[in-house]
Amino acid sequence: MGPPDTARFLSATPVLASLDIGRSVEFYRKLGFTALHAEQDGYGVITRDAIGASSTSSTRTGIW
């Protein structure tokens, strides 16, 4: 283990805004991801190997 001021990231899970959770999940399925959860106007979770990502409906967050 390094000095206290050295950070080490073991993993990260981005949360992506989406206008359409279903279409976003389908896009990632075509890339080989597995959908763990998909709720339109809600939240989606995908995974592949050691990589995961989440999508949240941008209509809920007010981003767009």
N, CA and C of each residue as an Amber inpcrd file, in Angstrom:
protein
   192
   0.8500000  -1.1790000   0.0000000   0.0000000   0.0000000   0.0000000
   0.8900000   1.2350000   0.0000000   0.5070000   2.2220000  -0.8000000
   1.2890000   3.4390000  -0.9470000   1.0580000   4.4170000   0.1880000
   1.6840000   5.5600000   0.0630000   1.4940000   6.6120000   1.0730000
   0.0290000   7.0250000   1.1730000  -0.3610000   7.6350000   2.2710000
  -1.7650000   8.0180000   2.4700000  -2.3070000   8.9650000   1.4040000
  -1.4540000   9.7270000   0.7420000  -1.9480000  10.6800000  -0.2460000
  -2.0620000  10.0580000  -1.6490000  -1.8460000   8.7430000  -1.7580000
  -1.9580000   8.0500000  -3.0420000  -3.2940000   7.3210000  -3.0920000
  -4.1290000   7.6950000  -4.0600000  -5.4310000   7.0480000  -4.2050000
  -5.3340000   5.9360000  -5.2410000  -6.0450000   4.8680000  -5.0130000
  -6.1050000   3.7550000  -5.9620000  -7.5620000   3.4090000  -6.1920000
  -7.9870000   3.5120000  -7.4440000  -9.3520000   3.1740000  -7.7940000
  -9.4220000   1.7030000  -8.1760000 -10.3580000   0.9880000  -7.5980000
 -10.5400000  -0.4220000  -7.9000000 -11.6230000  -0.6350000  -8.9450000
 -12.5950000   0.2570000  -8.9700000 -13.6590000   0.1690000  -9.9670000
 -14.4100000   1.4890000 -10.0040000 -15.1810000   1.6340000 -11.0540000
 -16.0310000   2.8130000 -11.1960000 -17.2880000   2.4000000 -11.9410000
 -18.3950000   2.9810000 -11.5980000 -19.6520000   2.7000000 -12.2780000
 -20.2620000   4.0280000 -12.7000000 -20.1230000   4.3770000 -13.9710000
 -20.6890000   5.6510000 -14.4220000 -22.2170000   5.6090000 -14.4350000
 -22.8130000   6.7490000 -14.2110000 -24.2670000   6.9120000 -14.3300000
 -24.4950000   7.8390000 -15.5120000 -25.1290000   7.3080000 -16.5470000
 -25.3260000   8.0250000 -17.7980000 -26.7700000   8.4970000 -17.9220000
 -26.9690000   9.6990000 -18.4020000 -28.3240000  10.2020000 -18.6550000
 -28.8410000   9.5860000 -19.9470000 -30.1330000   9.2970000 -19.9900000
 -30.7300000   8.6870000 -21.1720000 -32.1240000   9.2570000 -21.4000000
 -32.4330000   9.5260000 -22.6600000 -33.7900000   9.9540000 -23.0040000
 -34.7350000   8.7700000 -23.1200000 -34.1840000   7.5680000 -23.3410000
 -34.9890000   6.3620000 -23.5150000 -34.2120000   5.1770000 -22.9500000
 -34.5490000   4.7610000 -21.7400000 -33.8330000   3.6770000 -21.0660000
 -33.8650000   2.4000000 -21.8910000 -35.0090000   2.0480000 -22.4380000
 -35.1290000   0.8200000 -23.2300000 -34.1850000   0.8010000 -24.4210000
 -34.1150000   1.8970000 -25.1550000 -33.2190000   1.9730000 -26.3110000
 -31.7590000   1.9440000 -25.8810000 -31.4550000   2.6000000 -24.7790000
 -30.0780000   2.5930000 -24.2750000 -29.6480000   1.1780000 -23.8840000
 -30.5060000   0.4750000 -23.1550000 -30.1920000  -0.8960000 -22.7400000
 -30.0380000  -1.7960000 -23.9630000 -30.9070000  -1.6520000 -24.9400000
 -30.8150000  -2.4630000 -26.1570000 -29.5040000  -2.1880000 -26.9040000
 -29.0900000  -0.9440000 -26.9580000 -27.8130000  -0.5910000 -27.5860000
 -26.6640000  -1.3390000 -26.9180000 -26.6290000  -1.3450000 -25.5890000
 -25.5480000  -2.0170000 -24.8760000 -25.6520000  -3.5340000 -24.9770000
 -26.8680000  -4.0830000 -25.0720000 -27.0200000  -5.5280000 -25.2850000
 -26.3520000  -5.9410000 -26.5950000 -26.4790000  -5.1250000 -27.6230000
 -25.8360000  -5.4280000 -28.9120000 -24.3190000  -5.4280000 -28.8060000
 -23.7870000  -4.7590000 -27.7980000 -22.3450000  -4.7340000 -27.5570000
 -21.9040000  -5.8510000 -26.6150000 -22.8400000  -6.7180000 -26.2230000
 -22.5050000  -7.8530000 -25.3760000 -22.7680000  -7.6650000 -23.8960000
 -23.3930000  -6.5620000 -23.5130000 -23.7260000  -6.3350000 -22.1060000
 -24.9940000  -7.0930000 -21.7320000 -25.1630000  -7.3460000 -20.4630000
 -26.3680000  -7.9660000 -19.9190000 -27.1240000  -6.9190000 -19.1190000
 -28.4230000  -6.8450000 -19.3330000 -29.2500000  -5.9090000 -18.5670000
 -29.6150000  -6.5380000 -17.2280000 -29.2720000  -5.8780000 -16.1520000
 -29.6560000  -6.3390000 -14.8180000 -30.9810000  -5.7220000 -14.3980000
 -31.2510000  -4.5370000 -14.9410000 -32.5000000  -3.8370000 -14.6060000
 -32.7790000  -2.8190000 -15.6990000 -34.0290000  -2.6990000 -16.0830000
 -34.4180000  -1.6820000 -17.0670000 -35.8440000  -1.2560000 -16.7880000
 -36.0150000  -0.0270000 -16.3980000 -37.3340000   0.5270000 -16.0800000
 -37.4720000   1.8400000 -16.8380000 -38.3640000   1.8600000 -17.8240000
 -38.5500000   3.0740000 -18.6190000 -38.9200000   4.2430000 -17.7060000
 -38.4060000   5.4120000 -18.0170000 -38.5840000   6.6070000 -17.1800000
 -38.0840000   6.3800000 -15.7660000 -37.1030000   5.5200000 -15.6550000
 -36.5680000   5.2270000 -14.3320000 -35.0730000   5.0470000 -14.3560000
 -34.6510000   3.7960000 -14.3210000 -33.2470000   3.4900000 -14.1050000
 -32.8980000   2.2050000 -14.8310000 -31.6970000   2.1220000 -15.3900000
 -31.2280000   0.9100000 -16.0410000 -29.8290000   0.5670000 -15.5620000
 -29.5440000  -0.7220000 -15.4610000 -28.2260000  -1.1800000 -15.0380000
 -27.7720000  -2.2550000 -16.0190000 -26.5540000  -2.1010000 -16.5420000
 -25.9870000  -3.0820000 -17.4550000 -24.6290000  -3.5200000 -16.9450000
 -24.2030000  -4.7120000 -17.3690000 -22.9050000  -5.2290000 -16.9490000
 -22.3260000  -6.1150000 -18.0330000 -21.0200000  -6.1570000 -18.0750000
 -20.2980000  -7.0760000 -18.9560000 -18.9360000  -7.3060000 -18.3250000
 -18.6280000  -8.5570000 -18.0500000 -17.3820000  -8.9100000 -17.3660000
 -17.2900000  -8.0950000 -16.0760000 -16.2340000  -7.3280000 -15.9000000
 -16.0630000  -6.5340000 -14.6760000 -16.4900000  -5.0890000 -14.8670000
 -17.2060000  -4.8020000 -15.9620000 -17.6210000  -3.4360000 -16.2610000
 -19.1230000  -3.3000000 -16.0360000 -19.5130000  -2.2370000 -15.3910000
 -20.9250000  -1.9580000 -15.1820000 -21.2130000  -0.4980000 -15.4400000
 -22.4380000  -0.2090000 -15.7770000 -22.8660000   1.1810000 -15.9740000
 -24.3370000   1.2730000 -15.6190000 -24.7410000   2.4420000 -15.2230000
 -26.1320000   2.7130000 -14.9100000 -26.6250000   3.8400000 -15.7980000
 -27.9000000   3.8120000 -16.1060000 -28.5320000   4.9070000 -16.8460000
 -29.7100000   5.3930000 -16.0440000 -29.8790000   6.6770000 -16.0140000
 -31.0450000   7.2530000 -15.3720000 -31.7800000   8.0930000 -16.3980000
 -33.0730000   8.1050000 -16.2890000 -33.8850000   8.8610000 -17.2270000
 -33.6080000  10.3520000 -17.0610000 -33.2350000  10.9990000 -18.1540000
 -32.9340000  12.4230000 -18.0820000 -34.1840000  13.2320000 -17.7900000
 -35.3620000  12.6610000 -18.0480000 -36.5900000  13.3830000 -17.7100000
 -36.7750000  13.4470000 -16.1960000 -36.2090000  12.5030000 -15.4730000
 -36.2870000  12.5210000 -14.0120000 -35.2690000  13.4800000 -13.4220000
 -34.1090000  13.5930000 -14.0800000 -33.0540000  14.4350000 -13.5280000
 -33.1630000  15.8770000 -13.9910000 -33.9490000  16.1300000 -15.0500000
 -34.1000000  17.4810000 -15.5700000 -32.9120000  17.9490000 -16.3850000
 -32.0910000  16.9920000 -16.8590000 -30.9010000  17.3650000 -17.6220000
 -31.2830000  17.9480000 -18.9760000 -32.2790000  17.3290000 -19.6490000
 -32.7020000  17.8300000 -20.9450000 -34.1120000  18.3040000 -20.8970000
